[in-house]
Amino acid sequence: MTKLNRLSRLVTSIETKVPGFARKKVMSFALGRVVKMVGTARLECLELTPTKSTFVIRNKRRNQNHIGSVHAAGMALAAETASGLVFGMSVPDDKIPVLKTMHVDYVKRCVGDLVATAKMTPDQIERVQSEEKGDMDVHVTCVDGDGKEPIEVTMTWAWVSKTR
């Protein structure tokens, strides 16, 4: 069973107190205030649960590269955000989540918006909550407007004790 931490309590609070039509907007705004780069790029939270996180980065001018598609750094940001938040939902409050490795292969040009989805298994969640420290890979699926995967992503997240 997933133990509630500060992040999961925030998400639960938004889910229970904010009307359905406004939840995604409020969630995106709240996360953008906490993680400044997420706010700057205006990533939108489509889903955030203890086992799945989905974010979209829009192909808008502020996020584009010189050829008019989502910038490589913006695509990596969406993937890092999706993986970091689903991972962060499991990390106990006495631990700190840290991105250890970001592996991104750019395999084709991104067409339109990019949707990044990261998932955690119950076994991964149990491990994060029961082990003092460690690391694990979190795979992210990134799909563009054509329904293709322009990038292949694996993030390695670690957790360590706050008291060292």
C-alpha positions in Angstrom: 0.0 0.0 0.0 1.3 3.5 -0.9 2.1 5.7 2.0 1.0 9.3 1.6 3.9 11.8 1.5 3.8 15.6 1.1 3.4 15.4 -2.7 0.7 12.8 -2.7 -1.2 14.7 0.0 -1.1 17.8 -2.3 -2.4 15.8 -5.2 -5.1 14.2 -3.0 -6.2 17.6 -1.7 -6.5 19.0 -5.3 -8.4 15.9 -6.4 -10.9 16.1 -3.5 -11.3 19.9 -3.1 -11.2 21.2 -6.7 -14.2 20.7 -9.1 -13.5 18.3 -11.9 -13.5 20.9 -14.7 -10.6 22.8 -13.0 -8.4 20.0 -11.6 -5.9 19.8 -14.4 -5.4 23.5 -14.5 -5.0 23.8 -10.7 -2.7 20.8 -10.6 -0.5 22.2 -13.5 -0.4 25.6 -11.8 0.5 24.2 -8.4 3.3 22.0 -9.8 4.6 24.8 -11.9 4.9 27.0 -8.8 6.9 24.3 -7.0 9.1 23.3 -10.0 9.9 26.6 -11.7 11.0 25.2 -15.0 7.7 23.3 -15.3 5.9 26.6 -14.9 8.1 28.4 -17.3 7.5 25.8 -20.1 3.8 25.6 -19.1 3.7 21.9 -18.9 0.2 20.6 -18.3 -0.6 17.8 -16.0 -3.0 15.4 -17.6 -2.8 12.7 -14.9 -0.9 12.2 -11.7 -1.5 9.1 -9.6 0.9 6.9 -7.4 1.4 4.6 -10.4 1.1 6.9 -13.5 2.0 10.4 -14.5 1.2 12.1 -17.8 2.4 15.6 -18.9 2.1 17.4 -22.1 4.4 20.1 -23.5 2.7 22.2 -26.2 4.4 23.0 -29.5 4.2 26.7 -28.8 6.8 29.3 -29.8 8.2 29.5 -26.2 9.0 25.7 -26.4 10.2 25.5 -30.0 13.5 25.0 -31.6 14.8 26.5 -34.9 12.8 24.1 -37.0 9.4 24.7 -35.3 9.1 21.6 -33.3 9.3 21.1 -29.5 12.9 21.8 -28.4 15.0 18.8 -27.4 15.4 20.3 -23.9 11.6 20.7 -23.7 11.0 17.1 -24.6 13.5 16.0 -22.0 11.8 18.3 -19.4 8.4 16.7 -20.1 9.9 13.2 -19.7 11.8 14.2 -16.5 8.7 15.8 -15.0 6.5 12.8 -15.7 9.0 10.3 -14.3 10.0 12.6 -11.4 6.5 13.2 -10.2 5.3 9.6 -10.4 8.5 8.6 -8.6 8.1 11.4 -6.1 4.6 10.2 -5.1 6.3 7.2 -3.6 9.3 8.7 -1.8 8.7 8.9 2.0 9.0 12.4 3.5 12.2 11.5 5.3 13.9 10.8 1.9 14.9 13.0 -1.0 14.4 12.0 -4.6 17.3 12.7 -6.9 17.7 12.3 -10.7 20.8 10.2 -11.2 20.8 9.6 -14.9 18.8 10.9 -17.8 19.1 8.8 -21.0 17.3 10.3 -24.0 17.6 9.0 -27.5 16.2 11.4 -30.1 15.0 9.2 -32.9 12.8 11.4 -35.0 11.5 14.9 -35.3 8.6 15.7 -32.9 5.4 16.7 -34.7 3.0 18.8 -32.7 2.7 18.5 -28.9 4.6 15.9 -26.9 2.8 13.8 -24.3 5.1 12.1 -21.7 3.8 9.2 -19.6 5.8 7.4 -16.8 4.6 4.5 -14.8 5.7 2.8 -11.6 4.8 -0.8 -10.7 3.6 -1.8 -7.2 6.9 -3.6 -6.7 8.9 -0.4 -7.5 6.7 1.6 -5.1 7.2 -0.9 -2.3 11.0 -0.9 -2.8 11.2 2.9 -2.6 9.1 2.9 0.5 10.9 0.1 2.3 14.6 0.5 1.4 16.7 3.2 3.2 18.3 4.2 -0.1 18.6 3.0 -3.7 18.0 3.8 -7.3 15.8 2.5 -10.1 15.0 3.1 -13.8 11.7 4.7 -14.7 10.8 4.3 -18.3 8.9 7.2 -20.0 6.8 6.8 -23.2 6.7 10.0 -25.2 4.2 10.4 -28.1 3.9 13.3 -30.5 0.9 14.6 -32.5 1.4 11.9 -35.1 1.2 9.2 -32.5 4.8 8.3 -32.9 7.6 8.2 -30.3 10.2 10.9 -31.3 12.3 10.1 -28.2 13.1 7.0 -26.2 13.7 7.8 -22.5 14.8 6.1 -19.3 15.4 8.1 -16.2 17.3 6.7 -13.2 16.0 8.1 -10.0 17.6 7.6 -6.6 16.4 8.2 -3.1 18.5 9.0 0.0 17.9 9.9 3.6 17.4 13.6 4.4 19.6 13.2 7.4 23.2 12.5 6.4 
